[in-house]
Amino acid sequence: MDAQLIAFTGVAAGMVALPGADFTVVVRNALASRTAGLATALGVAGGLLVHTALAVAGLAAVLVTMPVLFRTVQLLGGAYVLYLGISALYAIRRRVSEEGRTPEQAPGPEGPEGLGRALRQGFLTNALNPKAPVLFLSLLPQFVPDGQPPLPRTLLLAALVVALALVWFSALALLVDRLGRWLRRPRTARAIEGGSGVALTGLGLALVTGPLLR
């Protein structure tokens, strides 16, 4: 049994499950519908695929060692998360202002356009995360045994991270959908979406205004 692979699975699972912007986006979209939540989960896994591919190719090293490029990614990621947060807060205000309209009655992103938007939100939220290149670049090499070809092993570790993310965020979306009757009550839905909006706005502001993450 590969002890290093087991250890990596535990570390990667904890890293994937750590609450962040992608967690918040999946929960928020899963409140709209199960399919939207699953599409967002798939997008998050796709974003992780980008990071793992960059790490395997060694491009993450270039990103980390070039402060200007790294800061650009940090600003883009922060701006996008900030946009999602403000959009969530605006959506609540719009629903409240519409007479006789509740979050349960508001149309969810069920059509191709809405599902594409959910997929895109999940992908961009994760792909523009500036911390991910540093994490993967520092994490993956530690679990490549001495004397083993690094490329096949790193590809295996990268695939494992993406698979864990897909399983975790899909399970999260299904759990939110299962609790949907309670979570979609007007007051509860507004509270959750409001909390999501505040969390995303705070994360976005921290990335945009904060120091360079290294």
Accessible surface in RSA format (square Angstrom, percent):
REM  Atomic radii and reference values for relative SASA: ProtOr
REM  Chains: A
REM  Algorithm: Lee & Richards
REM  Probe-radius: 1.40
REM  Slices: 20
REM RES _ NUM      All-atoms   Total-Side   Main-Chain    Non-polar    All polar
REM                ABS   REL    ABS   REL    ABS   REL    ABS   REL    ABS   REL
RES MET A   1   212.31 109.9 125.16  82.8  87.15 207.5 118.85 101.0  93.46 123.8
RES ASP A   2    54.25  38.0  40.08  39.9  14.16  33.5  29.44  69.3  24.81  24.7
RES ALA A   3    75.92  69.8  66.12 102.0   9.81  22.3  68.73  96.8   7.19  19.0
RES GLN A   4    70.12  39.2  67.55  49.4   2.57   6.1  32.31  68.8  37.81  28.7
RES LEU A   5    47.05  26.2  47.05  33.7   0.00   0.0  47.05  33.0   0.00   0.0
RES ILE A   6    94.64  53.9  89.11  66.4   5.53  13.3  91.19  65.7   3.45   9.4
RES ALA A   7    50.62  46.5  37.81  58.3  12.81  29.1  49.18  69.3   1.44   3.8
RES PHE A   8     0.00   0.0   0.00   0.0   0.00   0.0   0.00   0.0   0.00   0.0
RES THR A   9    45.52  32.4  45.52  46.1   0.00   0.0  38.98  52.4   6.54   9.9
RES GLY A  10    47.13  58.1   0.00   N/A  47.13  58.1  35.93  98.6  11.20  25.1
RES VAL A  11    73.20  48.2  62.57  56.6  10.62  25.6  70.04  60.9   3.16   8.6
RES ALA A  12     0.00   0.0   0.00   0.0   0.00   0.0   0.00   0.0   0.00   0.0
RES ALA A  13    39.48  36.3  34.73  53.6   4.75  10.8  36.81  51.8   2.67   7.1
RES GLY A  14    42.80  52.8   0.00   N/A  42.80  52.8  36.81 101.0   5.98  13.4
RES MET A  15    44.54  23.1  27.13  18.0  17.41  41.5  28.64  24.4  15.89  21.1
RES VAL A  16    12.42   8.2   2.33   2.1  10.09  24.3   8.99   7.8   3.43   9.3
RES ALA A  17    35.99  33.1  29.55  45.6   6.44  14.7  29.86  42.0   6.13  16.2
RES LEU A  18   125.69  70.0 116.33  83.2   9.36  23.5 118.40  83.2   7.29  19.6
RES PRO A  19    96.84  70.6  75.82  69.1  21.02  76.4  76.07  62.8  20.77 129.1
RES GLY A  20    25.01  30.8   0.00   N/A  25.01  30.8  23.50  64.5   1.51   3.4
RES ALA A  21    18.59  17.1  13.04  20.1   5.54  12.6  13.04  18.4   5.54  14.7
RES ASP A  22    23.76  16.6  22.77  22.7   0.99   2.3   2.62   6.2  21.15  21.1
RES PHE A  23    55.27  27.7  55.27  34.2   0.00   0.0  55.27  33.5   0.00   0.0
RES THR A  24    17.67  12.6  15.51  15.7   2.16   5.2   6.11   8.2  11.56  17.5
RES VAL A  25     0.00   0.0   0.00   0.0   0.00   0.0   0.00   0.0   0.00   0.0
RES VAL A  26     0.00   0.0   0.00   0.0   0.00   0.0   0.00   0.0   0.00   0.0
RES VAL A  27    23.34  15.4  23.34  21.1   0.00   0.0  23.34  20.3   0.00   0.0
RES ARG A  28    27.31  11.5  22.05  11.2   5.26  12.5   7.66  10.5  19.65  11.9
RES ASN A  29    13.65   9.4  13.24  12.8   0.41   1.0   1.07   2.6  12.58  12.2
RES ALA A  30     0.00   0.0   0.00   0.0   0.00   0.0   0.00   0.0   0.00   0.0
RES LEU A  31    17.82   9.9  12.66   9.1   5.16  13.0  12.96   9.1   4.86  13.1
RES ALA A  32    47.13  43.3  18.89  29.1  28.24  64.2  29.71  41.8  17.41  46.1
RES SER A  33     7.90   6.7   4.38   5.8   3.51   8.1   7.90  16.8   0.00   0.0
RES ARG A  34   123.96  52.0 120.67  61.5   3.29   7.8  11.08  15.1 112.88  68.4
RES THR A  35    59.35  42.2  55.41  56.2   3.94   9.4  56.46  75.8   2.90   4.4
RES ALA A  36     0.00   0.0   0.00   0.0   0.00   0.0   0.00   0.0   0.00   0.0
RES GLY A  37     0.00   0.0   0.00   N/A   0.00   0.0   0.00   0.0   0.00   0.0
RES LEU A  38    59.58  33.2  55.44  39.7   4.14  10.4  55.57  39.0   4.01  10.8
RES ALA A  39    16.35  15.0  11.02  17.0   5.33  12.1  15.79  22.2   0.57   1.5
RES THR A  40     0.00   0.0   0.00   0.0   0.00   0.0   0.00   0.0   0.00   0.0
RES ALA A  41     0.00   0.0   0.00   0.0   0.00   0.0   0.00   0.0   0.00   0.0
RES LEU A  42    98.10  54.6  95.63  68.4   2.46   6.2  95.63  67.2   2.46   6.6
RES GLY A  43     2.28   2.8   0.00   N/A   2.28   2.8   2.28   6.2   0.00   0.0
RES VAL A  44     0.00   0.0   0.00   0.0   0.00   0.0   0.00   0.0   0.00   0.0
RES ALA A  45     3.82   3.5   3.59   5.5   0.23   0.5   3.82   5.4   0.00   0.0
RES GLY A  46    23.19  28.6   0.00   N/A  23.19  28.6  20.74  56.9   2.45   5.5
RES GLY A  47     0.00   0.0   0.00   N/A   0.00   0.0   0.00   0.0   0.00   0.0
RES LEU A  48    12.27   6.8  12.27   8.8   0.00   0.0  12.27   8.6   0.00   0.0
RES LEU A  49   102.19  56.9 102.19  73.1   0.00   0.0 102.19  71.8   0.00   0.0
RES VAL A  50    54.88  36.1  50.68  45.9   4.19  10.1  54.88  47.7   0.00   0.0
RES HIS A  51     5.20   2.8   4.34   3.0   0.87   2.2   4.55   4.7   0.66   0.8
RES THR A  52     1.24   0.9   1.24   1.3   0.00   0.0   0.12   0.2   1.12   1.7
RES ALA A  53    55.63  51.2  44.84  69.2  10.80  24.6  52.26  73.6   3.37   8.9
RES LEU A  54    53.75  29.9  53.60  38.3   0.14   0.4  53.75  37.7   0.00   0.0
RES ALA A  55    12.97  11.9   1.33   2.0  11.65  26.5   1.33   1.9  11.65  30.9
RES VAL A  56    33.26  21.9  12.09  10.9  21.17  51.0  13.05  11.3  20.21  54.8
RES ALA A  57    69.89  64.3  32.98  50.9  36.91  84.0  44.07  62.1  25.82  68.4
RES GLY A  58    31.56  38.9   0.00   N/A  31.56  38.9  25.71  70.5   5.85  13.1
RES LEU A  59    97.79  54.5  94.31  67.5   3.48   8.8  94.44  66.3   3.36   9.0
RES ALA A  60     0.74   0.7   0.33   0.5   0.42   0.9   0.74   1.0   0.00   0.0
RES ALA A  61    37.60  34.6  37.12  57.3   0.48   1.1  37.48  52.8   0.12   0.3
RES VAL A  62    73.52  48.4  71.63  64.8   1.89   4.5  73.49  63.9   0.03   0.1
RES LEU A  63    18.95  10.6  18.67  13.4   0.28   0.7  18.67  13.1   0.28   0.8
RES VAL A  64    22.34  14.7  22.34  20.2   0.00   0.0  22.34  19.4   0.00   0.0
RES THR A  65    96.00  68.3  73.79  74.8  22.21  52.9  64.51  86.6  31.50  47.6
RES MET A  66    92.58  47.9  90.58  59.9   2.00   4.8  79.61  67.7  12.97  17.2
RES PRO A  67    69.77  50.9  68.89  62.8   0.88   3.2  69.16  57.1   0.61   3.8
RES VAL A  68   122.73  80.8 118.18 107.0   4.55  11.0 121.88 105.9   0.85   2.3
RES LEU A  69    73.45  40.9  71.38  51.1   2.07   5.2  73.23  51.4   0.21   0.6
RES PHE A  70     0.56   0.3   0.56   0.3   0.00   0.0   0.56   0.3   0.00   0.0
RES ARG A  71    66.42  27.9  66.42  33.9   0.00   0.0  33.21  45.4  33.22  20.1
RES THR A  72    61.59  43.8  60.13  61.0   1.47   3.5  42.85  57.6  18.75  28.3
RES VAL A  73    27.09  17.8  27.07  24.5   0.01   0.0  27.09  23.5   0.00   0.0
RES GLN A  74     0.76   0.4   0.76   0.6   0.00   0.0   0.00   0.0   0.76   0.6
RES LEU A  75    69.37  38.6  67.85  48.5   1.52   3.8  68.12  47.8   1.25   3.4
RES LEU A  76    98.01  54.6  94.97  67.9   3.04   7.6  95.46  67.0   2.56   6.9
RES GLY A  77     1.77   2.2   0.00   N/A   1.77   2.2   1.68   4.6   0.09   0.2
RES GLY A  78     0.00   0.0   0.00   N/A   0.00   0.0   0.00   0.0   0.00   0.0
RES ALA A  79    52.21  48.0  46.15  71.2   6.06  13.8  47.23  66.5   4.98  13.2
RES TYR A  80    37.46  17.5  32.87  18.7   4.59  12.0  32.49  24.4   4.97   6.1
RES VAL A  81     6.06   4.0   6.06   5.5   0.00   0.0   6.06   5.3   0.00   0.0
RES LEU A  82    35.75  19.9  35.75  25.6   0.00   0.0  35.75  25.1   0.00   0.0
RES TYR A  83   133.15  62.2 128.30  73.0   4.86  12.6  87.55  65.8  45.61  56.2
RES LEU A  84     0.74   0.4   0.74   0.5   0.00   0.0   0.74   0.5   0.00   0.0
RES GLY A  85     0.00   0.0   0.00   N/A   0.00   0.0   0.00   0.0   0.00   0.0
RES ILE A  86    93.69  53.3  93.37  69.6   0.33   0.8  93.43  67.3   0.27   0.7
RES SER A  87    39.61  33.5  30.99  41.4   8.62  19.9  28.16  60.0  11.45  16.0
RES ALA A  88     1.27   1.2   0.00   0.0   1.27   2.9   1.27   1.8   0.00   0.0
RES LEU A  89    66.34  36.9  60.48  43.3   5.86  14.7  60.82  42.7   5.52  14.9
RES TYR A  90   128.19  59.8 123.29  70.1   4.90  12.8  86.13  64.7  42.06  51.8
RES ALA A  91    14.06  12.9  13.83  21.3   0.23   0.5  14.06  19.8   0.00   0.0
RES ILE A  92    25.33  14.4  24.98  18.6   0.35   0.8  25.33  18.2   0.00   0.0
RES ARG A  93   178.29  74.9 172.03  87.7   6.26  14.9  53.01  72.4 125.29  75.9
RES ARG A  94   114.49  48.1 110.62  56.4   3.87   9.2  35.01  47.8  79.48  48.2
RES ARG A  95    46.18  19.4  45.81  23.4   0.36   0.9   6.11   8.3  40.07  24.3
RES VAL A  96    94.21  62.0  68.97  62.4  25.25  60.8  75.05  65.2  19.17  52.0
RES SER A  97    86.17  72.8  49.62  66.2  36.55  84.2  47.27 100.7  38.90  54.5
RES GLU A  98    64.65  37.1  56.61  42.8   8.04  19.1  34.30  66.3  30.35  24.8
RES GLU A  99   176.92 101.6 141.23 106.8  35.68  85.0  62.86 121.6 114.06  93.1
RES GLY A 100    68.92  85.0   0.00   N/A  68.92  85.0  42.16 115.7  26.77  59.9
RES ARG A 101    90.65  38.1  79.67  40.6  10.98  26.1  22.39  30.6  68.26  41.4
RES THR A 102    39.38  28.0  39.38  39.9   0.00   0.0  37.60  50.5   1.78   2.7
RES PRO A 103    25.11  18.3   9.33   8.5  15.79  57.4   9.68   8.0  15.43  95.9
RES GLU A 104   102.19  58.7  69.82  52.8  32.37  77.1  22.50  43.5  79.70  65.1
RES GLN A 105   112.98  63.2  86.15  63.0  26.83  63.9  38.74  82.5  74.24  56.3
RES ALA A 106    21.96  20.2   9.87  15.2  12.08  27.5   9.87  13.9  12.08  32.0
RES PRO A 107   110.73  80.7  79.21  72.2  31.51 114.6  89.59  74.0  21.14 131.4
RES GLY A 108    32.21  39.7   0.00   N/A  32.21  39.7   8.47  23.3  23.73  53.1
RES PRO A 109    28.40  20.7  20.46  18.7   7.93  28.8  27.77  22.9   0.63   3.9
RES GLU A 110    99.08  56.9  84.80  64.2  14.28  34.0  52.09 100.7  46.99  38.4
RES GLY A 111    34.93  43.1   0.00   N/A  34.93  43.1  27.27  74.8   7.66  17.2
RES PRO A 112   126.11  91.9 111.33 101.5  14.78  53.7 117.72  97.2   8.38  52.1
RES GLU A 113   138.86  79.7 124.54  94.2  14.32  34.1  57.75 111.7  81.11  66.2
RES GLY A 114     7.03   8.7   0.00   N/A   7.03   8.7   3.77  10.3   3.26   7.3
RES LEU A 115    52.14  29.0  51.07  36.5   1.06   2.7  51.41  36.1   0.73   2.0
RES GLY A 116    28.60  35.3   0.00   N/A  28.60  35.3  25.41  69.7   3.19   7.1
RES ARG A 117    96.80  40.6  96.78  49.3   0.01   0.0  32.48  44.4  64.32  39.0
RES ALA A 118     2.95   2.7   1.30   2.0   1.65   3.8   2.47   3.5   0.48   1.3
RES LEU A 119    71.42  39.8  71.42  51.1   0.00   0.0  71.42  50.2   0.00   0.0
RES ARG A 120   127.62  53.6 122.32  62.4   5.30  12.6  49.55  67.7  78.07  47.3
RES GLN A 121    22.00  12.3  22.00  16.1   0.00   0.0   2.81   6.0  19.19  14.6
RES GLY A 122     0.00   0.0   0.00   N/A   0.00   0.0   0.00   0.0   0.00   0.0
RES PHE A 123    72.43  36.2  72.43  44.9   0.00   0.0  72.43  43.9   0.00   0.0
RES LEU A 124    50.32  28.0  50.32  36.0   0.00   0.0  50.32  35.3   0.00   0.0
RES THR A 125     6.13   4.4   0.57   0.6   5.56  13.2   1.04   1.4   5.08   7.7
RES ASN A 126     6.53   4.5   6.20   6.0   0.32   0.8   0.32   0.8   6.20   6.0
RES ALA A 127    17.84  16.4   7.88  12.2   9.96  22.7   7.88  11.1   9.96  26.4
RES LEU A 128    40.51  22.6  40.14  28.7   0.37   0.9  40.39  28.4   0.12   0.3
RES ASN A 129    50.17  34.6  46.22  44.7   3.95   9.5  10.19  24.5  39.98  38.6
RES PRO A 130     0.57   0.4   0.41   0.4   0.17   0.6   0.57   0.5   0.00   0.0
RES LYS A 131   108.06  52.7 106.38  65.3   1.69   4.0  50.56  45.5  57.50  61.2
RES ALA A 132     5.06   4.7   4.84   7.5   0.22   0.5   5.06   7.1   0.00   0.0
RES PRO A 133     2.23   1.6   1.52   1.4   0.71   2.6   2.23   1.8   0.00   0.0
RES VAL A 134    43.04  28.3  42.17  38.2   0.87   2.1  42.65  37.1   0.39   1.1
RES LEU A 135    80.12  44.6  80.03  57.3   0.09   0.2  80.06  56.2   0.07   0.2
RES PHE A 136     2.57   1.3   2.47   1.5   0.11   0.3   2.47   1.5   0.11   0.3
RES LEU A 137    52.09  29.0  46.58  33.3   5.51  13.9  47.35  33.3   4.74  12.8
RES SER A 138    59.11  49.9  46.83  62.5  12.27  28.3  44.30  94.3  14.81  20.7
RES LEU A 139    22.77  12.7  22.20  15.9   0.57   1.4  22.77  16.0   0.00   0.0
RES LEU A 140     3.27   1.8   3.27   2.3   0.00   0.0   3.27   2.3   0.00   0.0
RES PRO A 141    80.40  58.6  64.10  58.4  16.31  59.3  67.78  56.0  12.63  78.5
RES GLN A 142   122.78  68.7  96.72  70.7  26.07  62.1  39.50  84.1  83.28  63.2
RES PHE A 143    25.30  12.7  25.30  15.7   0.00   0.0  25.30  15.3   0.00   0.0
RES VAL A 144    27.52  18.1  15.09  13.7  12.43  30.0  15.09  13.1  12.43  33.7
RES PRO A 145    34.04  24.8  28.35  25.8   5.70  20.7  32.27  26.6   1.78  11.0
RES ASP A 146   151.81 106.3 119.08 118.5  32.73  77.4  43.02 101.2 108.79 108.5
RES GLY A 147    88.43 109.0   0.00   N/A  88.43 109.0  44.62 122.4  43.81  98.1
RES GLN A 148    80.14  44.8  69.74  51.0  10.40  24.8  27.15  57.8  52.99  40.2
RES PRO A 149    85.88  62.6  78.63  71.7   7.24  26.3  84.59  69.8   1.28   8.0
RES PRO A 150    89.23  65.0  89.19  81.3   0.04   0.1  89.23  73.7   0.00   0.0
RES LEU A 151   101.85  56.7  98.76  70.7   3.09   7.8 101.80  71.5   0.06   0.1
RES PRO A 152    79.71  58.1  70.00  63.8   9.71  35.3  73.79  60.9   5.92  36.8
RES ARG A 153    15.02   6.3  10.68   5.4   4.34  10.3   5.85   8.0   9.16   5.6
RES THR A 154    18.06  12.8  18.06  18.3   0.00   0.0  10.33  13.9   7.73  11.7
RES LEU A 155    92.41  51.5  88.15  63.1   4.26  10.7  88.51  62.2   3.90  10.5
RES LEU A 156    87.00  48.5  81.35  58.2   5.65  14.2  86.34  60.6   0.66   1.8
RES LEU A 157     0.00   0.0   0.00   0.0   0.00   0.0   0.00   0.0   0.00   0.0
RES ALA A 158     7.00   6.4   6.88  10.6   0.12   0.3   7.00   9.9   0.00   0.0
RES ALA A 159    58.48  53.8  48.34  74.6  10.14  23.1  54.17  76.3   4.31  11.4
RES LEU A 160    43.10  24.0  39.31  28.1   3.79   9.5  42.69  30.0   0.41   1.1
RES VAL A 161     0.00   0.0   0.00   0.0   0.00   0.0   0.00   0.0   0.00   0.0
RES VAL A 162    25.50  16.8  25.50  23.1   0.00   0.0  25.50  22.2   0.00   0.0
RES ALA A 163    48.81  44.9  43.65  67.4   5.16  11.7  47.89  67.4   0.92   2.4
RES LEU A 164    40.00  22.3  37.64  26.9   2.37   6.0  38.04  26.7   1.96   5.3
RES ALA A 165     0.00   0.0   0.00   0.0   0.00   0.0   0.00   0.0   0.00   0.0
RES LEU A 166    68.85  38.3  68.80  49.2   0.06   0.1  68.80  48.3   0.06   0.1
RES VAL A 167   104.19  68.6  98.41  89.1   5.78  13.9 102.99  89.5   1.19   3.2
RES TRP A 168    85.96  34.5  83.32  40.3   2.65   6.2  85.57  45.6   0.40   0.6
RES PHE A 169     1.81   0.9   1.81   1.1   0.00   0.0   1.81   1.1   0.00   0.0
RES SER A 170    25.06  21.2  25.06  33.5   0.00   0.0  17.37  37.0   7.69  10.8
RES ALA A 171    50.20  46.2  42.33  65.3   7.87  17.9  45.99  64.8   4.21  11.2
RES LEU A 172    13.88   7.7  11.70   8.4   2.19   5.5  13.88   9.7   0.00   0.0
RES ALA A 173     0.00   0.0   0.00   0.0   0.00   0.0   0.00   0.0   0.00   0.0
RES LEU A 174    81.43  45.3  77.44  55.4   3.99  10.0  77.81  54.6   3.62   9.7
RES LEU A 175   100.98  56.2  96.02  68.7   4.96  12.5 100.24  70.4   0.74   2.0
RES VAL A 176     8.52   5.6   8.50   7.7   0.02   0.1   8.50   7.4   0.02   0.1
RES ASP A 177    39.04  27.3  30.47  30.3   8.57  20.3   0.02   0.1  39.01  38.9
RES ARG A 178   197.86  83.1 174.66  89.0  23.20  55.2  56.63  77.4 141.22  85.6
RES LEU A 179    86.45  48.1  82.56  59.1   3.89   9.8  86.45  60.7   0.00   0.0
RES GLY A 180     0.46   0.6   0.00   N/A   0.46   0.6   0.43   1.2   0.04   0.1
RES ARG A 181   216.52  90.9 199.65 101.8  16.87  40.2  84.78 115.9 131.74  79.8
RES TRP A 182   133.80  53.7 132.80  64.3   1.01   2.4 114.57  61.1  19.23  31.2
RES LEU A 183    15.65   8.7  15.65  11.2   0.00   0.0  15.65  11.0   0.00   0.0
RES ARG A 184    57.58  24.2  57.44  29.3   0.14   0.3  34.97  47.8  22.61  13.7
RES ARG A 185   124.97  52.5 124.97  63.7   0.00   0.0  33.64  46.0  91.34  55.4
RES PRO A 186    40.55  29.6  40.55  37.0   0.00   0.0  40.55  33.5   0.00   0.0
RES ARG A 187   201.10  84.4 194.12  99.0   6.98  16.6  67.06  91.6 134.05  81.2
RES THR A 188    25.29  18.0  20.56  20.8   4.73  11.3  11.72  15.7  13.56  20.5
RES ALA A 189     7.99   7.3   7.69  11.9   0.29   0.7   7.71  10.9   0.28   0.7
RES ARG A 190    76.08  31.9  72.37  36.9   3.71   8.8  15.94  21.8  60.15  36.5
RES ALA A 191    69.90  64.3  48.10  74.2  21.80  49.6  60.34  85.0   9.56  25.3
RES ILE A 192    43.36  24.7  35.92  26.8   7.43  17.9  42.11  30.3   1.25   3.4
RES GLU A 193    20.36  11.7  20.36  15.4   0.00   0.0   2.75   5.3  17.61  14.4
RES GLY A 194    14.59  18.0   0.00   N/A  14.59  18.0  14.59  40.0   0.00   0.0
RES GLY A 195    41.28  50.9   0.00   N/A  41.28  50.9  34.38  94.3   6.90  15.5
RES SER A 196     9.46   8.0   5.73   7.6   3.73   8.6   2.11   4.5   7.35  10.3
RES GLY A 197     0.00   0.0   0.00   N/A   0.00   0.0   0.00   0.0   0.00   0.0
RES VAL A 198    96.49  63.5  93.33  84.5   3.16   7.6  94.41  82.0   2.08   5.6
RES ALA A 199    44.62  41.0  32.87  50.7  11.75  26.7  43.19  60.8   1.44   3.8
RES LEU A 200     0.00   0.0   0.00   0.0   0.00   0.0   0.00   0.0   0.00   0.0
RES THR A 201    24.47  17.4  24.47  24.8   0.00   0.0  24.47  32.9   0.00   0.0
RES GLY A 202    37.35  46.1   0.00   N/A  37.35  46.1  31.86  87.4   5.50  12.3
RES LEU A 203    73.32  40.8  71.17  50.9   2.15   5.4  71.86  50.5   1.46   3.9
RES GLY A 204     0.00   0.0   0.00   N/A   0.00   0.0   0.00   0.0   0.00   0.0
RES LEU A 205    84.71  47.2  84.71  60.6   0.00   0.0  84.71  59.5   0.00   0.0
RES ALA A 206    61.48  56.5  46.33  71.5  15.15  34.5  54.83  77.2   6.65  17.6
RES LEU A 207    27.06  15.1  26.56  19.0   0.50   1.3  27.06  19.0   0.00   0.0
RES VAL A 208    43.74  28.8  38.74  35.1   5.00  12.1  38.74  33.7   5.00  13.6
RES THR A 209   104.53  74.3  70.48  71.5  34.05  81.1  59.99  80.6  44.54  67.3
RES GLY A 210    16.44  20.3   0.00   N/A  16.44  20.3  13.74  37.7   2.70   6.1
RES PRO A 211   113.62  82.8 100.21  91.3  13.41  48.8 112.58  92.9   1.04   6.4
RES LEU A 212    60.14  33.5  38.80  27.8  21.34  53.6  38.80  27.3  21.34  57.4
RES LEU A 213    50.97  28.4  47.10  33.7   3.88   9.7  50.86  35.7   0.12   0.3
RES ARG A 214   144.63  60.7  82.57  42.1  62.07 147.8  51.88  70.9  92.75  56.2
END  Absolute sums over single chains surface
CHAIN  1 A    11103.3       9300.7       1802.6       7868.7       3234.7
END  Absolute sums over all chains
TOTAL         11103.3       9300.7       1802.6       7868.7       3234.7
